[in-house]
Amino acid sequence: MARTTGSRAAITGPLVRRAALQLFARHGYAAVSMRQIAAAVGVQAGALYAYTPDKQALLAGLLVEHMEDLLSAWGDGPDAPPMDRLEAFVRFHIAYSLDHADSVFLSYMELRNLNPENHAAIAALRGRYEDALTAILREGAAAGVMRLADARLTTMALIAMLTGVTNWFREGGRLDRQAVADHYWGLVRGAVGAG
């Protein structure tokens, strides 16, 4: 029997993705086997192929899902002043990253394991998100409220800095989420020459 008794596609498919996400984030994509994913879900290894063609497709699917969810969750207010939009981006990115730390980790650490086609698909989705921040920065520079030498480079630096919060932040630690977001907003203001 390929499935554990009581297993159903509508339940097992999401369990496969959740188990893969957690195992990839904890041990790294290359170190995790389909057999380990199957064991975490409670199905035989062969049953996984009813939900994904292979491990590469599983990783790519997780990264696409993360980026599409991120893009869907981000709502820019294009009519707001650039500094307000930048603050909203900073606070959104930190909160979203902390709420989806495993997905964020995969999105940055496991790109190297994607085949060229899947890598290009993820890069295109990431580019859309980065473009949203770059547009804010360019509008801020044009309005004279930000001083930037290179908006695209600033985008990459800010996203790396904001995403890095997932490496050290722990709930119940010295700083709560609000304090972290406030501090990072101050850092970002300085980075864009807004003081």
C-alpha positions as CSV (number, residue, x, y, z in Angstrom):
1,M,0.0,0.0,0.0
2,A,1.4,3.4,-1.0
3,R,-0.4,5.5,1.5
4,T,-0.9,5.3,5.2
5,T,-4.5,4.3,6.0
6,G,-6.7,7.4,6.1
7,S,-4.3,9.5,4.0
8,R,-6.0,11.7,1.4
9,A,-4.6,13.8,-1.4
10,A,-6.1,17.1,-0.1
11,I,-4.4,16.4,3.3
12,T,-1.3,14.6,2.2
13,G,-0.2,17.1,-0.5
14,P,0.1,20.1,1.9
15,L,1.8,17.8,4.5
16,V,4.4,16.8,1.9
17,R,5.1,20.5,1.2
18,R,5.2,21.4,4.9
19,A,7.5,18.5,5.7
20,A,9.8,19.2,2.8
21,L,10.0,22.9,3.8
22,Q,10.9,22.1,7.4
23,L,13.5,19.5,6.5
24,F,15.1,21.5,3.7
25,A,15.3,24.5,6.1
26,R,16.7,22.5,8.9
27,H,19.2,20.2,7.1
28,G,19.6,21.7,3.6
29,Y,18.1,20.6,0.3
30,A,21.0,18.3,-0.7
31,A,21.0,16.5,2.6
32,V,17.3,15.6,2.6
33,S,16.1,12.5,0.7
34,M,12.6,11.8,-0.6
35,R,12.5,8.9,1.9
36,Q,13.0,11.3,4.8
37,I,10.2,13.5,3.5
38,A,7.9,10.5,3.2
39,A,8.8,9.3,6.7
40,A,7.9,12.7,8.1
41,V,4.6,12.6,6.4
42,G,3.9,9.0,7.2
43,V,3.7,7.6,3.6
44,Q,5.9,5.3,1.6
45,A,8.6,7.1,-0.5
46,G,6.9,6.0,-3.7
47,A,3.7,7.7,-2.7
48,L,5.4,11.1,-2.8
49,Y,5.5,11.0,-6.6
50,A,1.7,11.4,-6.6
51,Y,2.3,14.9,-5.3
52,T,5.6,15.9,-7.0
53,P,7.6,14.7,-10.0
54,D,10.8,14.8,-8.1
55,K,12.7,16.6,-5.3
56,Q,13.8,19.5,-7.7
57,A,10.1,20.2,-8.5
58,L,9.3,20.1,-4.9
59,L,11.9,22.7,-4.0
60,A,10.9,24.9,-7.0
61,G,7.3,24.7,-6.0
62,L,8.0,25.8,-2.5
63,L,10.1,28.8,-3.7
64,V,7.4,29.8,-6.3
65,E,4.7,29.5,-3.7
66,H,6.7,31.7,-1.2
67,M,7.4,34.4,-3.8
68,E,3.9,34.5,-5.1
69,D,2.5,34.7,-1.5
70,L,5.0,37.5,-0.7
71,L,4.1,39.4,-3.9
72,S,0.4,39.0,-3.1
73,A,0.8,40.1,0.5
74,W,2.8,43.3,-0.3
75,G,0.5,46.2,-1.1
76,D,2.2,49.4,-2.0
77,G,0.3,52.7,-1.7
78,P,1.7,54.4,-4.8
79,D,-0.1,57.7,-3.9
80,A,1.6,58.0,-0.5
81,P,4.8,60.0,0.0
82,P,7.9,57.9,-0.7
83,M,9.1,57.9,2.9
84,D,5.8,56.5,4.1
85,R,5.9,53.9,1.4
86,L,9.5,53.0,2.3
87,E,8.6,52.6,6.0
88,A,5.6,50.4,5.1
89,F,8.0,48.2,3.0
90,V,10.5,47.9,5.8
91,R,7.8,47.0,8.4
92,F,6.1,44.6,6.0
93,H,9.3,42.8,5.0
94,I,10.4,42.3,8.6
95,A,7.0,41.0,9.7
96,Y,6.6,38.7,6.7
97,S,10.1,37.4,7.0
98,L,9.7,36.5,10.6
99,D,6.3,34.9,10.0
100,H,7.8,32.8,7.2
101,A,11.3,32.2,8.3
102,D,11.7,28.7,6.8
103,S,10.5,29.9,3.4
104,V,12.7,32.9,3.5
105,F,15.7,30.7,4.4
106,L,15.0,28.5,1.5
107,S,14.5,31.4,-0.8
108,Y,18.0,32.7,-0.2
109,M,20.0,29.6,0.7
110,E,18.7,27.0,-1.8
111,L,18.7,28.9,-5.1
112,R,22.0,27.3,-5.9
113,N,20.2,23.9,-6.0
114,L,17.7,24.9,-8.7
115,N,18.2,23.9,-12.3
116,P,18.5,26.8,-14.7
117,E,14.9,26.9,-15.7
118,N,13.6,26.9,-12.1
119,H,16.3,29.4,-11.1
120,A,15.1,31.8,-13.8
121,A,11.5,31.5,-12.7
122,I,12.4,32.3,-9.1
123,A,14.7,35.1,-10.2
124,A,11.9,36.7,-12.2
125,L,9.5,36.6,-9.2
126,R,12.2,38.0,-6.9
127,G,12.9,40.7,-9.5
128,R,9.3,41.9,-9.3
129,Y,9.6,42.2,-5.5
130,E,12.9,44.0,-5.7
131,D,11.5,46.3,-8.4
132,A,8.8,47.4,-6.0
133,L,11.4,48.7,-3.6
134,T,13.6,50.2,-6.3
135,A,10.6,52.2,-7.6
136,I,10.0,53.6,-4.1
137,L,13.7,54.5,-3.8
138,R,13.8,56.2,-7.2
139,E,10.7,58.2,-6.4
140,G,12.2,59.2,-3.1
141,A,15.4,60.4,-4.8
142,A,13.4,62.2,-7.5
143,A,11.4,64.0,-4.8
144,G,14.6,65.0,-3.0
145,V,13.7,63.1,0.3
146,M,16.3,60.4,-0.3
147,R,20.0,60.6,-1.4
148,L,21.1,57.5,-3.3
149,A,24.1,56.8,-5.5
150,D,22.5,53.7,-7.0
151,A,18.8,52.8,-6.3
152,R,19.2,49.2,-7.5
153,L,22.3,48.5,-5.3
154,T,20.5,50.1,-2.4
155,T,17.5,47.8,-3.0
156,M,19.7,44.8,-2.8
157,A,21.5,46.0,0.3
158,L,18.3,46.9,2.1
159,I,16.6,43.6,1.3
160,A,19.6,41.7,2.5
161,M,19.7,43.7,5.8
162,L,16.0,43.3,6.4
163,T,16.0,39.6,5.6
164,G,18.9,39.1,7.9
165,V,16.6,39.6,10.9
166,T,15.5,36.0,10.5
167,N,19.0,34.8,11.4
168,W,19.0,36.2,14.9
169,F,15.5,37.3,16.1
170,R,13.9,35.1,18.7
171,E,10.4,35.6,20.1
172,G,10.7,36.5,23.8
173,G,14.2,37.9,23.3
174,R,15.6,41.3,24.4
175,L,13.7,43.1,21.6
176,D,10.1,42.4,20.5
177,R,9.1,42.7,16.9
178,Q,7.9,46.3,17.2
179,A,11.3,47.4,18.7
180,V,13.2,45.5,15.9
181,A,11.1,47.1,13.2
182,D,11.5,50.6,14.8
183,H,15.3,50.1,14.9
184,Y,15.5,48.8,11.4
185,W,13.4,51.7,10.1
186,G,16.0,54.1,11.7
187,L,18.8,52.1,10.0
188,V,17.0,52.3,6.6
189,R,16.4,56.0,6.9
190,G,20.1,56.5,7.4
191,A,21.0,54.2,4.6
192,V,18.8,56.3,2.1
193,G,20.2,59.6,3.4
194,A,17.0,60.6,5.0
195,G,18.4,60.9,8.5
